């Protein structure tokens, strides 16, 4: 079975695409093997995007923001 391959356009093209794919697959397997790590990874990404969209959140407002969404 062939897997679809998505290529990031935000990075320069790799001179070693096989190596990059191996790293991608290893990272994906790590997330499958440790679901709690996958959740934390996702939570950090979501928080980072929220900070970018809102142009930051005051330091004393982060904890209430997170508790409101828990």
PDB file as gemmi writes it, atoms N, CA and C in Angstrom:
CRYST1    1.000    1.000    1.000  90.00  90.00  90.00 P 1                      
ATOM      1  N   UNK A   1       0.837  -1.179   0.000  1.00  0.00           N  
ATOM      2  CA  UNK A   1       0.000   0.000   0.000  1.00  0.00           C  
ATOM      3  C   UNK A   1       0.885   1.246   0.000  1.00  0.00           C  
ATOM      4  N   UNK A   2       0.588   2.158  -0.861  1.00  0.00           N  
ATOM      5  CA  UNK A   2       1.360   3.393  -0.935  1.00  0.00           C  
ATOM      6  C   UNK A   2       0.765   4.428   0.016  1.00  0.00           C  
ATOM      7  N   UNK A   3       1.624   5.118   0.737  1.00  0.00           N  
ATOM      8  CA  UNK A   3       1.187   6.160   1.645  1.00  0.00           C  
ATOM      9  C   UNK A   3       1.291   7.503   0.940  1.00  0.00           C  
ATOM     10  N   UNK A   4       0.301   8.366   1.132  1.00  0.00           N  
ATOM     11  CA  UNK A   4       0.429   9.704   0.541  1.00  0.00           C  
ATOM     12  C   UNK A   4       1.544  10.460   1.259  1.00  0.00           C  
ATOM     13  N   UNK A   5       2.240  11.278   0.559  1.00  0.00           N  
ATOM     14  CA  UNK A   5       3.345  12.037   1.137  1.00  0.00           C  
ATOM     15  C   UNK A   5       3.049  13.515   0.992  1.00  0.00           C  
ATOM     16  N   UNK A   6       3.057  14.219   2.101  1.00  0.00           N  
ATOM     17  CA  UNK A   6       2.854  15.663   2.097  1.00  0.00           C  
ATOM     18  C   UNK A   6       4.217  16.324   2.249  1.00  0.00           C  
ATOM     19  N   UNK A   7       4.472  17.305   1.446  1.00  0.00           N  
ATOM     20  CA  UNK A   7       5.760  17.989   1.486  1.00  0.00           C  
ATOM     21  C   UNK A   7       5.530  19.389   2.022  1.00  0.00           C  
ATOM     22  N   UNK A   8       6.315  19.761   3.014  1.00  0.00           N  
ATOM     23  CA  UNK A   8       6.215  21.098   3.586  1.00  0.00           C  
ATOM     24  C   UNK A   8       6.757  22.114   2.598  1.00  0.00           C  
ATOM     25  N   UNK A   9       6.000  23.163   2.395  1.00  0.00           N  
ATOM     26  CA  UNK A   9       6.472  24.234   1.524  1.00  0.00           C  
ATOM     27  C   UNK A   9       7.134  25.350   2.319  1.00  0.00           C  
ATOM     28  N   UNK A  10       7.133  25.210   3.646  1.00  0.00           N  
ATOM     29  CA  UNK A  10       7.731  26.245   4.483  1.00  0.00           C  
ATOM     30  C   UNK A  10       9.221  26.009   4.708  1.00  0.00           C  
ATOM     31  N   UNK A  11       9.704  24.864   4.294  1.00  0.00           N  
ATOM     32  CA  UNK A  11      11.128  24.555   4.445  1.00  0.00           C  
ATOM     33  C   UNK A  11      11.755  24.400   3.063  1.00  0.00           C  
ATOM     34  N   UNK A  12      13.049  24.617   3.000  1.00  0.00           N  
ATOM     35  CA  UNK A  12      13.714  24.359   1.718  1.00  0.00           C  
ATOM     36  C   UNK A  12      13.679  22.866   1.398  1.00  0.00           C  
ATOM     37  N   UNK A  13      13.721  22.549   0.140  1.00  0.00           N  
ATOM     38  CA  UNK A  13      13.718  21.145  -0.259  1.00  0.00           C  
ATOM     39  C   UNK A  13      14.971  20.458   0.268  1.00  0.00           C  
ATOM     40  N   UNK A  14      14.785  19.255   0.727  1.00  0.00           N  
ATOM     41  CA  UNK A  14      15.888  18.502   1.303  1.00  0.00           C  
ATOM     42  C   UNK A  14      16.736  17.871   0.207  1.00  0.00           C  
ATOM     43  N   UNK A  15      18.021  17.834   0.451  1.00  0.00           N  
ATOM     44  CA  UNK A  15      18.905  17.115  -0.471  1.00  0.00           C  
ATOM     45  C   UNK A  15      18.877  15.628  -0.163  1.00  0.00           C  
ATOM     46  N   UNK A  16      18.310  15.293   0.998  1.00  0.00           N  
ATOM     47  CA  UNK A  16      18.212  13.891   1.422  1.00  0.00           C  
ATOM     48  C   UNK A  16      16.769  13.575   1.801  1.00  0.00           C  
ATOM     49  N   UNK A  17      15.882  13.459   0.811  1.00  0.00           N  
ATOM     50  CA  UNK A  17      14.468  13.242   1.129  1.00  0.00           C  
ATOM     51  C   UNK A  17      14.206  11.926   1.860  1.00  0.00           C  
ATOM     52  N   UNK A  18      14.954  10.883   1.557  1.00  0.00           N  
ATOM     53  CA  UNK A  18      14.733   9.602   2.254  1.00  0.00           C  
ATOM     54  C   UNK A  18      15.036   9.736   3.743  1.00  0.00           C  
ATOM     55  N   UNK A  19      16.079  10.459   4.050  1.00  0.00           N  
ATOM     56  CA  UNK A  19      16.440  10.677   5.455  1.00  0.00           C  
ATOM     57  C   UNK A  19      15.332  11.462   6.171  1.00  0.00           C  
ATOM     58  N   UNK A  20      14.811  12.472   5.506  1.00  0.00           N  
ATOM     59  CA  UNK A  20      13.741  13.278   6.106  1.00  0.00           C  
ATOM     60  C   UNK A  20      12.489  12.435   6.322  1.00  0.00           C  
ATOM     61  N   UNK A  21      12.166  11.573   5.377  1.00  0.00           N  
ATOM     62  CA  UNK A  21      10.998  10.707   5.523  1.00  0.00           C  
ATOM     63  C   UNK A  21      11.212   9.716   6.661  1.00  0.00           C  
ATOM     64  N   UNK A  22      12.421   9.170   6.782  1.00  0.00           N  
ATOM     65  CA  UNK A  22      12.715   8.257   7.895  1.00  0.00           C  
ATOM     66  C   UNK A  22      12.531   8.958   9.233  1.00  0.00           C  
ATOM     67  N   UNK A  23      13.007  10.197   9.332  1.00  0.00           N  
ATOM     68  CA  UNK A  23      12.833  10.957  10.572  1.00  0.00           C  
ATOM     69  C   UNK A  23      11.358  11.226  10.848  1.00  0.00           C  
ATOM     70  N   UNK A  24      10.618  11.555   9.814  1.00  0.00           N  
ATOM     71  CA  UNK A  24       9.186  11.791   9.954  1.00  0.00           C  
ATOM     72  C   UNK A  24       8.474  10.545  10.464  1.00  0.00           C  
ATOM     73  N   UNK A  25       8.794   9.404   9.901  1.00  0.00           N  
ATOM     74  CA  UNK A  25       8.167   8.159  10.325  1.00  0.00           C  
ATOM     75  C   UNK A  25       8.571   7.785  11.754  1.00  0.00           C  
ATOM     76  N   UNK A  26       9.819   8.033  12.104  1.00  0.00           N  
ATOM     77  CA  UNK A  26      10.267   7.757  13.472  1.00  0.00           C  
ATOM     78  C   UNK A  26       9.522   8.650  14.464  1.00  0.00           C  
ATOM     79  N   UNK A  27       9.366   9.926  14.137  1.00  0.00           N  
ATOM     80  CA  UNK A  27       8.635  10.856  15.008  1.00  0.00           C  
ATOM     81  C   UNK A  27       7.168  10.437  15.129  1.00  0.00           C  
ATOM     82  N   UNK A  28       6.557  10.055  14.027  1.00  0.00           N  
ATOM     83  CA  UNK A  28       5.168   9.610  14.066  1.00  0.00           C  
ATOM     84  C   UNK A  28       5.022   8.366  14.940  1.00  0.00           C  
ATOM     85  N   UNK A  29       5.961   7.436  14.839  1.00  0.00           N  
ATOM     86  CA  UNK A  29       5.899   6.225  15.651  1.00  0.00           C  
ATOM     87  C   UNK A  29       6.066   6.555  17.133  1.00  0.00           C  
ATOM     88  N   UNK A  30       6.917   7.523  17.454  1.00  0.00           N  
ATOM     89  CA  UNK A  30       7.081   7.931  18.846  1.00  0.00           C  
ATOM     90  C   UNK A  30       5.771   8.474  19.407  1.00  0.00           C  
ATOM     91  N   UNK A  31       5.034   9.226  18.598  1.00  0.00           N  
ATOM     92  CA  UNK A  31       3.766   9.765  19.059  1.00  0.00           C  
ATOM     93  C   UNK A  31       2.724   8.668  19.230  1.00  0.00           C  
ATOM     94  N   UNK A  32       2.767   7.649  18.379  1.00  0.00           N  
ATOM     95  CA  UNK A  32       1.847   6.515  18.512  1.00  0.00           C  
ATOM     96  C   UNK A  32       2.188   5.716  19.766  1.00  0.00           C  
ATOM     97  N   UNK A  33       3.470   5.527  20.019  1.00  0.00           N  
ATOM     98  CA  UNK A  33       3.912   4.738  21.163  1.00  0.00           C  
ATOM     99  C   UNK A  33       3.660   5.436  22.501  1.00  0.00           C  
ATOM    100  N   UNK A  34       3.587   6.748  22.493  1.00  0.00           N  
ATOM    101  CA  UNK A  34       3.395   7.510  23.733  1.00  0.00           C  
ATOM    102  C   UNK A  34       2.266   8.530  23.517  1.00  0.00           C  
ATOM    103  N   UNK A  35       1.013   8.088  23.613  1.00  0.00           N  
ATOM    104  CA  UNK A  35      -0.114   9.000  23.344  1.00  0.00           C  
ATOM    105  C   UNK A  35      -0.108  10.250  24.223  1.00  0.00           C  
ATOM    106  N   UNK A  36       0.351  10.126  25.477  1.00  0.00           N  
ATOM    107  CA  UNK A  36       0.391  11.309  26.337  1.00  0.00           C  
ATOM    108  C   UNK A  36       1.329  12.375  25.761  1.00  0.00           C  
ATOM    109  N   UNK A  37       2.407  11.931  25.138  1.00  0.00           N  
ATOM    110  CA  UNK A  37       3.336  12.872  24.510  1.00  0.00           C  
ATOM    111  C   UNK A  37       2.686  13.545  23.302  1.00  0.00           C  
ATOM    112  N   UNK A  38       1.864  12.790  22.576  1.00  0.00           N  
ATOM    113  CA  UNK A  38       1.165  13.356  21.424  1.00  0.00           C  
ATOM    114  C   UNK A  38       0.184  14.441  21.877  1.00  0.00           C  
ATOM    115  N   UNK A  39      -0.481  14.203  23.009  1.00  0.00           N  
ATOM    116  CA  UNK A  39      -1.425  15.193  23.527  1.00  0.00           C  
ATOM    117  C   UNK A  39      -0.690  16.469  23.926  1.00  0.00           C  
ATOM    118  N   UNK A  40       0.422  16.321  24.642  1.00  0.00           N  
ATOM    119  CA  UNK A  40       1.196  17.502  25.032  1.00  0.00           C  
ATOM    120  C   UNK A  40       1.745  18.241  23.811  1.00  0.00           C  
ATOM    121  N   UNK A  41       2.177  17.499  22.828  1.00  0.00           N  
ATOM    122  CA  UNK A  41       2.684  18.113  21.592  1.00  0.00           C  
ATOM    123  C   UNK A  41       1.580  18.951  20.946  1.00  0.00           C  
ATOM    124  N   UNK A  42       0.389  18.367  20.844  1.00  0.00           N  
ATOM    125  CA  UNK A  42      -0.735  19.089  20.256  1.00  0.00           C  
ATOM    126  C   UNK A  42      -1.124  20.307  21.070  1.00  0.00           C  
ATOM    127  N   UNK A  43      -1.131  20.162  22.392  1.00  0.00           N  
ATOM    128  CA  UNK A  43      -1.502  21.283  23.260  1.00  0.00           C  
ATOM    129  C   UNK A  43      -0.522  22.442  23.112  1.00  0.00           C  
ATOM    130  N   UNK A  44       0.750  22.123  23.040  1.00  0.00           N  
ATOM    131  CA  UNK A  44       1.756  23.191  22.862  1.00  0.00           C  
ATOM    132  C   UNK A  44       1.571  23.895  21.522  1.00  0.00           C  
ATOM    133  N   UNK A  45       1.286  23.113  20.489  1.00  0.00           N  
ATOM    134  CA  UNK A  45       1.074  23.724  19.162  1.00  0.00           C  
ATOM    135  C   UNK A  45      -0.147  24.639  19.167  1.00  0.00           C  
ATOM    136  N   UNK A  46      -1.227  24.165  19.780  1.00  0.00           N  
ATOM    137  CA  UNK A  46      -2.443  24.972  19.834  1.00  0.00           C  
ATOM    138  C   UNK A  46      -2.190  26.257  20.611  1.00  0.00           C  
ATOM    139  N   UNK A  47      -1.507  26.154  21.744  1.00  0.00           N  
ATOM    140  CA  UNK A  47      -1.195  27.357  22.524  1.00  0.00           C  
ATOM    141  C   UNK A  47      -0.321  28.311  21.714  1.00  0.00           C  
ATOM    142  N   UNK A  48       0.654  27.790  21.015  1.00  0.00           N  
ATOM    143  CA  UNK A  48       1.528  28.650  20.209  1.00  0.00           C  
ATOM    144  C   UNK A  48       0.731  29.384  19.128  1.00  0.00           C  
ATOM    145  N   UNK A  49      -0.178  28.682  18.457  1.00  0.00           N  
ATOM    146  CA  UNK A  49      -1.004  29.327  17.432  1.00  0.00           C  
ATOM    147  C   UNK A  49      -1.931  30.365  18.060  1.00  0.00           C  
ATOM    148  N   UNK A  50      -2.469  30.055  19.247  1.00  0.00           N  
ATOM    149  CA  UNK A  50      -3.328  31.018  19.937  1.00  0.00           C  
ATOM    150  C   UNK A  50      -2.552  32.286  20.253  1.00  0.00           C  
ATOM    151  N   UNK A  51      -1.336  32.123  20.734  1.00  0.00           N  
ATOM    152  CA  UNK A  51      -0.517  33.294  21.049  1.00  0.00           C  
ATOM    153  C   UNK A  51      -0.232  34.124  19.800  1.00  0.00           C  
ATOM    154  N   UNK A  52      -0.006  33.461  18.673  1.00  0.00           N  
ATOM    155  CA  UNK A  52       0.236  34.197  17.435  1.00  0.00           C  
ATOM    156  C   UNK A  52      -1.019  34.928  16.972  1.00  0.00           C  
ATOM    157  N   UNK A  53      -2.167  34.242  17.011  1.00  0.00           N  
ATOM    158  CA  UNK A  53      -3.414  34.835  16.536  1.00  0.00           C  
ATOM    159  C   UNK A  53      -3.811  36.035  17.397  1.00  0.00           C  
ATOM    160  N   UNK A  54      -3.648  35.900  18.704  1.00  0.00           N  
ATOM    161  CA  UNK A  54      -4.042  36.977  19.627  1.00  0.00           C  
ATOM    162  C   UNK A  54      -2.936  38.008  19.820  1.00  0.00           C  
ATOM    163  N   UNK A  55      -1.845  37.846  19.131  1.00  0.00           N  
ATOM    164  CA  UNK A  55      -0.695  38.737  19.292  1.00  0.00           C  
ATOM    165  C   UNK A  55      -0.226  38.748  20.740  1.00  0.00           C  
ATOM    166  N   UNK A  56      -0.220  37.535  21.327  1.00  0.00           N  
ATOM    167  CA  UNK A  56       0.250  37.366  22.698  1.00  0.00           C  
ATOM    168  C   UNK A  56      -0.884  37.418  23.712  1.00  0.00           C  
ATOM    169  N   UNK A  57      -0.581  36.944  24.894  1.00  0.00           N  
ATOM    170  CA  UNK A  57      -1.486  37.001  26.041  1.00  0.00           C  
ATOM    171  C   UNK A  57      -0.619  37.460  27.205  1.00  0.00           C  
ATOM    172  N   UNK A  58      -1.135  38.379  28.031  1.00  0.00           N  
ATOM    173  CA  UNK A  58      -0.332  38.799  29.191  1.00  0.00           C  
ATOM    174  C   UNK A  58       0.042  37.590  30.046  1.00  0.00           C  
ATOM    175  N   UNK A  59       1.214  37.634  30.653  1.00  0.00           N  
ATOM    176  CA  UNK A  59       1.720  36.497  31.431  1.00  0.00           C  
ATOM    177  C   UNK A  59       0.738  36.064  32.511  1.00  0.00           C  
ATOM    178  N   UNK A  60       0.075  37.012  33.155  1.00  0.00           N  
ATOM    179  CA  UNK A  60      -0.875  36.645  34.204  1.00  0.00           C  
ATOM    180  C   UNK A  60      -2.209  36.154  33.642  1.00  0.00           C  
ATOM    181  N   UNK A  61      -2.375  36.185  32.333  1.00  0.00           N  
ATOM    182  CA  UNK A  61      -3.615  35.722  31.718  1.00  0.00           C  
ATOM    183  C   UNK A  61      -3.526  34.320  31.129  1.00  0.00           C  
ATOM    184  N   UNK A  62      -2.334  33.738  31.097  1.00  0.00           N  
ATOM    185  CA  UNK A  62      -2.181  32.413  30.475  1.00  0.00           C  
ATOM    186  C   UNK A  62      -2.848  31.327  31.295  1.00  0.00           C  
ATOM    187  N   UNK A  63      -2.603  31.318  32.603  1.00  0.00           N  
ATOM    188  CA  UNK A  63      -3.194  30.267  33.430  1.00  0.00           C  
ATOM    189  C   UNK A  63      -4.723  30.312  33.405  1.00  0.00           C  
ATOM    190  N   UNK A  64      -5.360  31.485  33.573  1.00  0.00           N  
ATOM    191  CA  UNK A  64      -6.827  31.522  33.459  1.00  0.00           C  
ATOM    192  C   UNK A  64      -7.317  31.084  32.068  1.00  0.00           C  
ATOM    193  N   UNK A  65      -6.573  31.456  31.025  1.00  0.00           N  
ATOM    194  CA  UNK A  65      -6.946  31.029  29.670  1.00  0.00           C  
ATOM    195  C   UNK A  65      -6.944  29.507  29.565  1.00  0.00           C  
ATOM    196  N   UNK A  66      -5.912  28.868  30.075  1.00  0.00           N  
ATOM    197  CA  UNK A  66      -5.819  27.422  29.999  1.00  0.00           C  
ATOM    198  C   UNK A  66      -6.884  26.745  30.848  1.00  0.00           C  
ATOM    199  N   UNK A  67      -7.142  27.273  32.048  1.00  0.00           N  
ATOM    200  CA  UNK A  67      -8.171  26.669  32.924  1.00  0.00           C  
ATOM    201  C   UNK A  67      -9.564  26.800  32.296  1.00  0.00           C  
ATOM    202  N   UNK A  68      -9.810  27.895  31.599  1.00  0.00           N  
ATOM    203  CA  UNK A  68     -11.118  28.091  30.966  1.00  0.00           C  
ATOM    204  C   UNK A  68     -11.367  27.086  29.849  1.00  0.00           C  
ATOM    205  N   UNK A  69     -10.304  26.495  29.329  1.00  0.00           N  
ATOM    206  CA  UNK A  69     -10.458  25.538  28.225  1.00  0.00           C  
ATOM    207  C   UNK A  69     -10.181  24.105  28.625  1.00  0.00           C  
ATOM    208  N   UNK A  70      -9.956  23.865  29.892  1.00  0.00           N  
ATOM    209  CA  UNK A  70      -9.658  22.502  30.363  1.00  0.00           C  
ATOM    210  C   UNK A  70     -10.908  21.649  30.453  1.00  0.00           C  
TER     211      UNK A  70                                                      
END                                                                             
